[in-house]
């Protein structure tokens, strides 16, 4: 096995030399089989929230047109990569073939031919061939399909857990990096703000933050939708949930700081942005104390806008790009949900 084949460069059509995620087109031909690949019969695409929302708005909310647009993007690029958001998602399927050089990856992930699995890498780097779309599920940002996907040995995947509904597990795997990363970044007694707290990543982040900061810490959530805000309050982990819109940065930051009583220290120690619409960067920045940190866990984030925005308002803070992967993230996220009955019940209501 070579480094280039492990990274998937053998599937890149253009530009040559690019990694699959950055490539404009990859070869998704399911008839080709390389020893460092795992092939998966794709059944459900869990589309990134920012990407699905953009496509949904672009297609006027029509499920059939959403499905056609996804097929069009996959046919054009050989993978699912939204040209507006740059994001993709991940998928659920069944392992159909494991190359000889990929056997160690499969063993490490505990999967074998015939197992139902979720990929834990982005669809923006996963060669994907679609035969057809079976059903579009806008309420959960999932698309049932018939097709084939290819996972390289540099990637990772997870066997579907037996004790959770598949659609719920798929939704959790999609944002599995959120809660473990928040647990790393928060500290006991810290003040944490979660923007977009009513979404699945926001709920997970809030629960992880509360566990980490403990009874002496503060966790405040911001959510513009009343129903989602009520769901976040019902978990009992937030000191307060403010109904505000993060695209109105000054009003949002002021409301959040008032709810968290952080005005005297200039803001929160850690702000986690899970907002799936554009324009929320400055709300996070303005709500962060000097030398505090912002963790942008959203593909709707414009990182140039965040960097220049922080400079423009003279905020000396650290800004972190949301990495969907960290060691043991899938297992940690499943354990968090299993250990928090209210969180499990709310997510099951949405996705199961």
N, C-alpha and C positions, 0 to 999 in steps of 0.2 A: 504493500500500500504506500503510495507517495503522498506527500503533503498536498500537492495540487489536486489529486483525486479525492483525498479526504475532505478538502474544502469545497469540492464540487466544481472546480474550474473546467473539468472535462465536459460539463453540460452547458457552459457559457457559449452563446453564439455571437453576441456583440455587446459591448466591445471586447475583443479578445484580451485576456489578462485581468479582466475585472472579476471580483468575487461575485457569486450569484446574486447577492442582495443588491449590489450596485449595478448589475448588468441590465441592459435594456431588454434583452431577449435571452431566454435559456431554452435548451432542447428538452422538452417534456415527453418525448416519444416513449410510451410505456413498453414498446417492444425491445428497446435497448436495455441491456442489463449489464451493469458494471460490478465488479467484485466488492467495491466499497460502498454499496448502496443497499438500502432497505426499501422495498416497494410496498405500498399501502393502497388498498382499495378504499378510495375516499368516499365517505358517506355524508358527512356534515362539515361545512365550513363555518367556523366561529369567526365572523368578520370583526376586525378591530372596530371599537365603538365609534371613534372619530371618522373612520372610513365609511362605515355603514351609514352613519348619519348624513355624511356629505352626499353619498350616492342616493340615499332616500330623498333628500331635498332636491337633488338634481333631476330625479325621475318623478317628481311630484307625488311621492309616496305610493306609487303604483307597484305592487309586488311583482307583477309579470315583467315590467320594464326594469325593475331592480335586478331580477334574475338575468335578463338579457344583457344588461350592462356588465354584470360580473362575468358572464360567459365571454363577452367581447374583450374584456381586459385580460382574461386568462389566455384566450386565443392569440392576442397580440403579443403578450410578453412571455408566455409559457409558464406563468406564475400569476398569483393574484397580488398586484401592486397598484394601489390607487394613485394616479398621477397627481392628484391634488394634495392628499395628506401624506403620501409616500409610504403608507402603512398597509398591512394586509390582514393578519389574524393568525389562526392556526386551525387544525382540523382533527376530526374524529374518523377513524376507519379501522380496517382489519389488515394485519400484516399478511402479505401474500408471498413474499420472497425475501430471503436474506442472503446477500452475497458473502462469499467466503471471508473476505477481509472485513466484513461488517459484523461477523459473529461475536467479536469481543464487545462491540457496542451494544448489541442485542442482549448479551449476557449481563453486561453492567446495568442495563435498564430493566432486566428481568422480563424480557418479552421473547416470544417465539412465534413461528408461523401459525396463523389462525387466531392469535390474540387480538382483541379489540384494544386500540391504543389511541392516545392523543399525542400529536406532535408538540414539542415544547420549543420549537423554533418558528420564526415568522414565515407566513406564506409568501412574503416578499423574496425569500430565497429558496423556496420549495418548488421544484419543477412539478407542474400540475397539468394534467390533461383531463378535461371535462367532456363527458359524453352528453350529459344533459343536467338541467336543474329540475329537481323533483318538487321542491316546495321552498318558498321564502317565508321566514318567520321574523317579521320586523320587530315584534315585541321583545325578542331576545337576541337580535342581530345574528341569527343563524340561518344557513341555507343548506337544505338537504340536496345532495347531488349524487350522481353516478360518475365515477372517474378514477384516476390513478395518480398517486403522488409518490415522490422520491425523496427519501431522507438520506443525507450523507453521513459518514461516520463522525464528522465534526459536530453533528447535531445531537439532539437527545429526544427521547420520547418516554411516555409513561403508560403503563398498563392501566386500563380503566378499573377503578376500585369496585369491589363487589358490594360495598355497603352504602353507596350513594347512587342516585339516578344518573344515568350517563350524561344527560343534557346539563345537569347541575355540575358534574365533575368537569365537563368540557368547558363550561363557563369559568370555573375556578382555575383550571389550568391556563386559560387565556390570560389571566392577570396574576399568575402565581408569584411573580416577583414583587408585587406591591407590599404585602404584609411583612415578609422577612426583611426587606430593605428598610421599612419603617422601623422595625424592631432594632435594626443595627444603628439607625441614625438617631433615634430618640434616646433620652437618658432619664433615669429616675428623677422625678420631681420637675421634669421639663414642661414647658408650655408648647403645645402642638396644635396647629390649625390644619384642618382637612377641607380643602375646597372641592366641591362635588361629592360631598359625603354620602349622598343618597344613592350613588351608583354602586356597582358591585365592588370595584376597586376601592372606592371611598369607604364603604362599610368595612371591608377587610382592613384597610389602613387605620380606621378609627379604633377597631377592636385591638389591633396589634399595638397601637399607640397607648391605649389605656393600660394594657398589660405591662407595657414597658415603663411608663411614667409613674405608675402606682397611684395610691390615694393622695399623695402630696402634689401630683402633677395636674395639669389642666389639658383637656382635649376639647376643642371647639370645632364644630362643623358648620360649613356654609353650603346651602342647597337652595336653588331657586324654586323648585317644584314642591308645592305643599305636601303632596302625597309621599314623595320620597323623603322630604324633611321629617315627616311624621314617622316614617319607618326607621330613620336613623335615631330619632329620639327614643323609640320603643326599645332599642337595644340596651339602653341604660349605660352606655359607656362615655357619652359626651357630656361635658359640664354644661354645654348649651349648644343648640343648633339654631343658627340664624338663617332666616329666609332672605337671601340676597343674591344678586347676580354678579358673578365675578367679572363679567365684561364691563361693569361699571366700577372701575378699580378703586376710586377714592371712597365712594359710598360703601363698597363692600369691605374694604380694609378697615375703615373706621368702625363699622358695625361689628366686625369680628373682634377687633381689639377691645371695644367696649364690653362685649360679651365675655371676653377672656380676662378683663381687667389687666391688660398688658400695656396700656398707653404710657404708663410711667417708665417702663423699661424699653419703650420704642417698638414693641411688637413681640412676636412669637419666636421661640428658639428654633422651631422647625415648622415650616409650612409645606404641606404635601398637596400638590395640585393634581386632581384627578378629573378635571373639567374636560369634557369631550367636544368643546366648541372653541373656535379661535378667539383670541383677544383677552385671555384670562391671565396673561403673564404679569402685568403690572399690579393686579390685585394681590398676587402672591408676594411680589417684591415689596410692595408698600407695607404689607402686614408683617414683614420679617424684621426682627431687631437687628441693630448693627452687629456684624460678625455672626449673625445667625445663618441658617441654611434653608434653601428651597429645594425640594425634590419634585421635579416635574415628571409625574407618571402619567403622561398623556401624549398621544401622537398628534394632537391638535396644537401642541406647543410649537411656536416659531422661535427657535433658539437664538437667531439673530435679533429678533425683537426683544427677547428677554435680556440678552447681553447689553444691547444698546439702551434699552429702557432703564436697566439698573444704573448704567453710567449716567443717563440723562437726569435721574433723580438723586444722584450721588449716594447710592446705597452700597456700602462695603459689606457684601454678603457673599456666601458661597452658593453657587447654583449647580445642581446635579442633574444630569440627564437620567431619566428613568430607564434602567436596564432591566429588561424582562427576565433576565437570568441571574440567579445566584445559587450557590451550592446548596442542594437540598430544598429548593424552593417549593417544588410540587408537594413533597411530603409535609413540609411545614405548614403550607396553606390548608391542606386537607385536615391536618391535625387541629389547626385553629378552628376550623368550622365544626369539626366533630366535638370539640371541647366547649363550644359556645352555643347552647340550644337555641337561643333567640336568633342568632345570626344564621344558623342552619335552617331554622324555620322560615325566615324571611327570604333567603336565597332559594330555598326549595319552592316556595310559593311562586317565585318569579320564573325559575328555570326548569323545575321538575314536572 
